[in-house]
Amino acid sequence: MSTGSQSTTSRDYLLLLLLATLWGASYTFIRVGVETIPPITFIAARTAIAGLILLAILRLRGIALPLDRRSLRLFAFQALMNSVVPFTLIAWAETTIEAGLATILNSTTPVFTFLITWAVTRHEPATARKLFGVVAGLAGITLVIGVGALGGLGREVAAQLAVVLSSVCYAIAAIFGRHFKGLDPMVPAAGSLLTGAVVLIPTSLALDHPWTLQPSWASVGALVGLSVFSTALAFVLYFRLLHRLGSVGTSAQAYLRVPIGVAIGMALLGETLSGSAYAGLALVVLGVAAMTWPGRAPLHARG
């Protein structure tokens, strides 16, 4: 649902699909990267590279990052909830669990976004249609992945809980993102990533001694792909969509990650889908549509 006067367009839905694809690929990048790079160092490099890329683009565009105290506080909280904590939790978890299971567990973000919106913030309407979208999306994912895909559930409880906690962080970040309304989407993306790097780089230096590491070329390539595409580009899309679709609508891309992962498997690995999986894909699409379809503008819009 659009949070402002602008109506949702087909371009917004295409960008939501692109965002889901970029973040869906991130789990594979992370899985390959942490094989030879410790999680904290990997994520520190991810945030620093992506943030510097966006900062350079902002400079070329003649846009300056706001550095007043309020802006820095907003960047810091957004960094904690949208990169520092969830990125590190997922990277650590993927040292012991499969990328596919991490993707599935992280797809619960829309549920937490809806619940927090409905019970706490009430910054946008938590309608019955959106609730239907949440339920339909979860049901669709269950059909897509099947029981077999959850075969490892419960074996690495701490790692799995870490991924679920990252979903809660992403939900809070999606809701908090409304504080950046009116800014160019690249500004909060760069500001939050660079702020996160300021926290993570000293931690990496103290704990991992990165100058002693010998990462594989595969891990380095995964880091570059993750930083450029699944972080720098993805964050710009994310902040744009927050203003266009709202926090609940934007978080719906978490549902799309699972069927996109299945589609990539079909295209590159020759995998096939069961009949129930096709039904699940239909439910996922229906759920995302219900959560993002523009409704009637409220009489008194809240900021």
Sequence and secondary structure as in RCSB ss.txt:
>XXXX:A:sequence
MSTGSQSTTSRDYLLLLLLATLWGASYTFIRVGVETIPPITFIAARTAIAGLILLAILRLRGIALPLDRRSLRLF
AFQALMNSVVPFTLIAWAETTIEAGLATILNSTTPVFTFLITWAVTRHEPATARKLFGVVAGLAGITLVIGVGAL
GGLGREVAAQLAVVLSSVCYAIAAIFGRHFKGLDPMVPAAGSLLTGAVVLIPTSLALDHPWTLQPSWASVGALVG
LSVFSTALAFVLYFRLLHRLGSVGTSAQAYLRVPIGVAIGMALLGETLSGSAYAGLALVVLGVAAMTWPGRAPLH
ARG
>XXXX:A:secstr
  SSSS   HHHHHHHHHHHHHHHHHHHHHHHHTTTS HHHHHHHHHHHHHHHHHHHHHHHT     SHHHHHHH
HHHHIIIIIHHHHHHHHHTTTS HHHHHHHHTTHHHHHHHHIIIII  S   HHHHHHHHHHHHHHHHHHTTGGG
TTTTTSHHHHHHHHHHHHHHHHHHHHGGGGTTS THHHHHHHHHHHHHHHHHHHHHHT GGG    HHHHHHHHH
HHIIIIIIHHHHHHHHHHHHHHHHHHTHHHHHHHHHHHHHHHHH     HHHHHHHHHHHHHHHHHHS     SS
   
